Amino acid sequence: MRKRDQERFRKILLAQREQLLGNAKKTLSGDIHLDPDDFPDEVDAASSEVSLSFTGRLRERERGLISKIDAALEKIEEGVYGQCESCEEEIGIKRLEARPVAELCIDCKAEQEKLERGMG
């Protein structure tokens, strides 16, 4: 992969990382909370609890994505970003544009998903 492309993806990954960290800071700063005194009935409380649980699951997924972003940034530093972890061929630019944290080329990813479907 050319240096120019690596730099472009580094900027994309850093921007995604900052956005995700900003979301996490909002959660931690108290923008999301559950106070039973705020709800006049059990239905409102239950609805808020479901919403809070959903937000927690989203934050957990975001934390996983931050880890993948960090790994991709490390690969850029090592000069191996865009290389398939399975076959070691280059991952296509279009795939990386769609999913900058991609670890597998499209063929290896399709094979992995086929195996997962067979097991599940």
C-alpha positions in Angstrom: 0.0 0.0 0.0 1.2 3.5 -0.9 2.3 5.8 1.9 -0.4 8.3 0.8 -3.1 5.7 1.2 -1.8 4.7 4.6 -1.8 8.3 5.8 -5.4 8.7 4.5 -6.5 5.7 6.4 -4.6 6.8 9.5 -6.6 10.0 9.5 -9.9 8.2 9.0 -9.1 5.8 11.9 -8.0 8.6 14.2 -11.2 10.5 13.5 -13.3 7.4 14.2 -11.4 6.8 17.4 -12.0 10.4 18.6 -15.7 10.1 17.8 -16.0 6.9 19.8 -14.1 8.3 22.7 -16.3 11.4 22.7 -19.4 9.1 22.9 -17.8 7.3 25.9 -17.0 10.6 27.6 -20.6 11.6 27.3 -21.7 8.4 28.9 -19.2 8.8 31.8 -20.0 12.4 32.3 -23.5 11.6 33.4 -25.4 12.4 30.2 -26.9 9.0 30.6 -28.4 8.1 34.0 -31.3 6.3 35.6 -32.9 7.9 38.6 -36.1 6.2 39.8 -37.5 9.5 41.1 -37.6 10.8 37.5 -40.3 8.3 36.5 -43.9 8.5 37.7 -44.8 4.9 36.8 -43.2 1.5 36.3 -43.6 1.6 32.5 -41.6 4.7 32.2 -38.9 3.3 34.5 -38.8 0.0 32.5 -38.6 1.9 29.2 -35.7 3.9 30.5 -34.0 0.8 31.8 -34.2 -0.8 28.4 -32.8 2.3 26.8 -30.0 2.4 29.3 -29.2 -1.3 28.7 -29.2 -0.8 24.9 -26.8 2.2 25.3 -24.5 0.0 27.5 -24.4 -2.6 24.8 -23.6 0.0 22.2 -20.8 1.3 24.3 -19.4 -2.2 24.7 -19.4 -2.6 20.9 -17.7 0.7 20.6 -15.0 -0.3 23.0 -14.3 -3.4 20.8 -14.1 -1.2 17.8 -11.6 1.1 19.5 -9.4 -1.9 20.1 -9.6 -2.8 16.4 -8.8 0.8 15.4 -5.8 0.8 17.7 -4.6 -2.5 16.1 -5.1 -1.0 12.6 -3.1 2.1 13.6 -0.3 -0.1 15.0 -0.3 -1.9 11.6 0.1 1.4 9.8 3.1 2.2 12.1 4.6 -1.3 11.3 4.0 -0.9 7.6 1.7 -3.9 7.3 -1.7 -2.2 7.2 -3.9 -3.5 4.5 -2.3 -7.0 4.5 -4.7 -9.9 5.0 -3.9 -11.7 8.2 -4.8 -15.1 6.7 -3.4 -15.2 3.1 -1.1 -12.2 3.5 -2.3 -10.7 0.2 -3.2 -7.1 0.0 -6.7 -6.1 1.1 -8.5 -4.1 -1.6 -8.7 -0.3 -1.1 -12.5 -0.5 -1.6 -12.8 -2.9 1.3 -10.7 -0.8 3.5 -12.7 2.3 2.6 -15.9 0.4 3.6 -14.2 -1.0 6.8 -10.9 0.5 7.7 -10.3 -2.0 10.5 -10.7 -5.0 8.1 -8.2 -7.7 9.0 -9.0 -10.1 6.1 -9.3 -9.7 2.4 -12.8 -10.2 1.0 -12.1 -13.8 -0.1 -10.8 -14.9 3.3 -13.6 -13.1 5.1 -16.2 -14.9 2.8 -14.5 -18.2 3.6 -14.5 -17.4 7.4 -18.2 -16.5 7.3 -19.0 -19.7 5.3 -17.3 -21.8 8.0 -19.1 -19.9 10.8 -22.5 -20.5 9.1 -21.6 -24.2 8.8 -20.8 -24.4 12.5 -23.8 -22.3 13.7 
